[in-house]
Amino acid sequence: MESLSAIAAEPPACSKDAVAHAVAEQFGLDGDYTPLVSERDQNFCLGVADGRRFVVKVTSLEELPATSDFQLGALLHLEGAGIEVPSVVHTRDGSACGFIESPQGRHRLRVVTWIEGEPLLTAGIDAGRAAKLGTALANLHNALRGYSHPGENPVLLWDLQRAVELRPLLDLIDDPNLRQIVARAVDDFESNVAPRDLPTQVIHGDANPENVLVTASGTGFIDFGDMVRAPRVFDVAIAAAYLRCEKDDPLAFIRPFVDGYHATARLGEDETGLLFDLVRARLAATVTLLYWRLRDRPADDDYRRKSLRVEGTASRFLAALERLGRGHFNKEIISL
C-alpha cells in the first residue's frame, strides 16, 4: 500500500558524530546532541553553548524533496505572522536545508529553532487550554490561508482524506467489538464525508498534544511533517480527537475547543455537522495503525500490552462517541 510506505520505512540511522559534523560544516552550529523520538525521520535536540536549542532532522528517504520543500516553505510563510512555530535555520550558503550521506543514501538535513514550552500532553488538558488551542489553531489557519506549494499533497495514510484506505487493515484489530466500531467509523466517513465539497487549505495535519506546546505567551505548534492541503475542518477534527474526556461528559473539552476556534475563524454549519464522523475517523486511524504496528507481536508481549494501554484512550473515546451518537454530538457542537 503506497500510503503506508512512508510510515513503514525504518528511520535514518546516521551516527550522532556524522550529524554533528554535517551540521557544524553546513549550518555553523556546534553543541550537544540528544536523540528525539520520531515516526519516520531521525531527529535530535541540539543545545549550543549560548543556551539556544535547535531541532535537527535527518529526513527519511521516503519523503520526496517536494514534500520537504513544502514543509519548509510553510514555516517560512509563517514568519512574522505572530504564530508560535519553529523558524527555519539556513545553511552558510543561504539554503533552507543541507544534506548528509548514509549507507541508505543522501538525506536532506534540516535545522529549525526550538520552541520553549511544555507539551499539552504533560501540561494536562482542561477546558481553558482546550479553548486556547481552538483559538490558536484558527489563527494558524488564517496565517496559512493563501499558501500553496507543488508538494502539498504527500501520499501518507495519516492524511484523513485517505481514511477509506484503512479498511484492508481492519482485520489486524483482534478485538471483534472494537473492529466493528472502527469499521462503522470508516463506513460513515465514506458515506457522509468523502462525497462533500468542503473549503480546503494547507493544514497542520497532526495537532495532537505532543505537537501542541503550552508556552509563556500562549500556544505553539511543532512537527509539521503531516502537513497537507485538505478541508480545514479536518484539522479541527484531528485536534478534537485528542481532547479525550473519559469522565461523564465526552465533549467537555471538544465543546470549548470548537467555541475557541469559532471566536476567530468560524466554521460553516456544513463543516461543523461533519465533525462527529471526522473525529471518529481520526480515532479509527489511530486504533488501526496501532494494531498494524503491533501485528507481529504476540498477545502476551510486554511492548504490545504497554502500547495498547497507552493508546487505550483512543479506543475508549471512539466507543464513547458512538454511544453518544451523532444527534447528541451535533446538538451540542453545531449550536456553538
N, C-alpha and C positions, 0 to 999 in steps of 0.2 A: 504494500500500500504506500503510494508515493507520499501521502501526507504524514505518515509515521516515520519516514526516513530521517528527518532532522532530529527528532527526539529519541530515536532508536540508536543513533550513532554514538559511539564512545566519544567523550570529550577529548580535546587535545591533551597530550601528556608531555609538554615541554618541561625541562628541568627549571627549577627556580633560578639557577645561575644563568641559564641561557636567556630567560625572560629578563632578568636584571640587566644583563649585558646589552640586549637589544633595546631596552627602554632607555638606558643611560646613553647609548650611542645615538639613538634616533630622536629621543624626546628631551635629553639632557636632565633626567631625573634619577637620583640615586637615593637608596634608603633601605628600609627593612620590608620584607615581603611576607604576608600572611595569606595562605590559601583561603578562598571563599567557595562555598558550595554552589554549583551551577548545574542546570539540567543538561546543557549541550555545549557550553563553552568552558574554557579554563580561566578562572578569574582569581585575582589577587588583590588584597589591600596593600597599597604601597604607602608607607609612612616616611616622610623625609625629615631632615634634621630641624627644619624651622617649625615643625608641628603640623604642617599640612598633610592631608591624606588624599589618595587617589585610588580609583579602581582601574586596574589593568586587565584587559580582556584579550585572551588569545582566542580568536574566533574559530568555530567549528568549520571544517572544510565543506560540510553540508550546506552552509549558508552561502547563498550566491552573493557576489560582490555588490549587485544592485540592492540587495536587502540590507547589507551593512551600510551602504551609502544612504539609503532611505532613513535608517535609524539615526545616523549621524546628522543628516540634513534636518531631521525633526528637532533635534537638540539645538542645532544652530538657529533654526527658525524661532525657537522659543526664547532665545537670548534677548534680554531686555523686555520681556513680556510680563515680568513680575511673578512668574511661576517658579516654585522651588523645584528645580530639576538639575541634574548634573550638567556641567559645562564641558564642552569638548576641548581637550588639550591638543594642540597642534605639534607636529614634529618640528625639528630645527629648520626644515626647509618649507614649513608652512602647510604641510599636508594634514588632513584630518585623521589619517591613520598611517601606521607603519607596517612592517612585515617581519615575520620570524619564520625560520626554516625548522622543520622537524622531520623525523623519518616518515611521517604521514604525508608531508608536502609543505607548501608555503601558505602560512596562515596570515590573515590580517591581524594587526596588533593595534588595539585601541586603548586610549587613556582618557578618562573623564574625572572630573573633580568628585570628591566625596561629600555627600550631603550629611551634615551633622543632625542627628535626630534619633529617636527611638522607634523601631518598627511598631506599627499598630498592634502587631501580634503579641508583643511583650508588654506594650504600654497598657493594653486592655481596651476593649470596645465598650462604649456606653452610648447613650442616646446623644449626648453632646458631641462626642467625637464622630459619631455617625453623621450628624448634621454637618459638621465641618468638612468631612470627607465629601459629602454631596456638593457643597459649595465649591470646594477645591477642584473636584472633577469637572464641574460645569465651567469653571474658569479655564481649566486645561483645554476643554473642548473649544471654548471661544477662541483661545490663543492658537489652536491648531487649525481652526477653520480657514480654508483657503490654501492650506499646504497640500501639495501633491508631489508625487515622485514616481518615476517608472518602476521602482521596486516596491510599490505599496501593496502588492498582492502576493506575499510569500505563500508557499504551499506548506501549511502546518496544521495538524489535526486539532491543536488547541484553538484555532480560529473557529469561533462559534458558528460561523456561516457553514461549516462543514459538519455540523452535529449529526446529520444523517449517516455520515461515514463511520460513525461509531457502531452501527448495527452489526457488522461482521464480528466485532469483538465481544458482544454481549454474552456469548456462551462461556467466556472466561470467568464470569461472575458466578461463583459456586453456591451462592445463597439464592435459591429459586424465587423467593418472595421479593428480594431486592432486585433480582434480574427483571422481574415483571414490572416493578416500579420504574426502573431505568428505561425499559423498553417503551412504556407508556409515555415517558417524557420525550423520548426521541420521536415517537409517533406524533405526539401533539405538536412538536416543533415542525415536523414535515407538513402536517395538515394546516396549522394555524399561522406559522411564521414564514416558512420558506416562500409561499406564493406572494407575500406582501411586498409592495414597493415603498421603502422607507427612506427617510433622509440619511445620507451617508456622508462620512468624512473620515479622515485619519483619526484613529482612536488608540489609546494606550494598549488595550487588549488584555491586561493582567493586573488590574489594581487590587491585588489581594493584600492581606495585612502584613505580609513580609515586604511588599514593594511600596507600601504607604508609610511615610515617616511622620511621627509627631515631632515637630520642630519648635524652636523657641518662638518663631513668628507665625506658625500655623501648621500647614500640611504640605509635605513634599512627596514627590514621586520618583522612584528609581526603576531600573531594569525595563528598558523599552524594547526588549527582544521579541515581544509578541505583537508589536505594532502592525496595524493593517488598516486598509480602507474598508469600512463596514458601516452598517447602520449605527448611528451614535447611541441609540438605546441599548445596543448590545453591550457597550462599555458600562452603562448604568447597571445592567443585569449581572454582568460579571462581578462587579464590585459588590452588589447586593447579595450575591450567592455566598459571600464570605461573612456577611453580617448575620451570623447564626445565633439566634437566641434559643436556648434549649429549655427555657422556663415556660410559663403558661402561655405567653404571647409570642408566637414565632415572628411576628412583624415588629417587635419592639424596637429594633434597630433599623429595619428597612424603611419604616414609616418616616422617621426624622431624616434619614439619608435622602430619600426622594424629595421630601419637603425642602431640604437644604439645596438640592440640585435645582428645583423649580424656582427658588429665590433668585437664581442668577441666569438660568437658561431653561426655560420651561419646555418640557416635552409635550408633544401633541397627545390628545386623548387616544388616538390610534396607536401611538407608541407605548403609552402607559398601559394600555389594555393588553399588550403582549408580554408584559414583564413576568407574569405568572409562568408562562411557557418558557420564557428565556432564562429565568433564574433556574428553573428545573433542568433545562437543557445543559446549563453550565455545571450544575451539580452532577448530572448524568455523566458528563465528560470526566469530571474529577474522579468519580467512582470507577468508571470503566477503565480509564487509563491507569488507575492504581492497580486494579486486578491484572491488567495487561503486563504491568511491570513485575508483578509477583507470580506470573503464570508458572515459572519453573521451580517455585519453592513449595515444599510440602506443607500441609496444613499445620504441622507442629513446629515449623521453622520459627525461631525467635524473631528474626527480622520481619517476617510476614506478619506475625502477631502484633509486633510493635507498630508497623505501618498501618495495619487495619485499625488499631486503637487510635492512632494519631489522626487518621482521616475518617474515623468513625462518625465524626460530627457531620460530614457531608451526607453520608447515608441516612443518618437520623433526621437531618434537616429536610432532605428530599422527601422522606416519608411523612414528616410533619406537614410540609406544604401540601402534599397530596391529600392528607386528611382534612386540612383546612379548606381546600377546594378553590377553584377559580372564582366562583361568585363572591365568597367572603374576601378573598385577596383583593379582587378588583373593587369591591365596595370600600375597602379601607384605603387603597392606594390611588385610585382614579379620582377620588373626591378631594385629594390634597391640592 
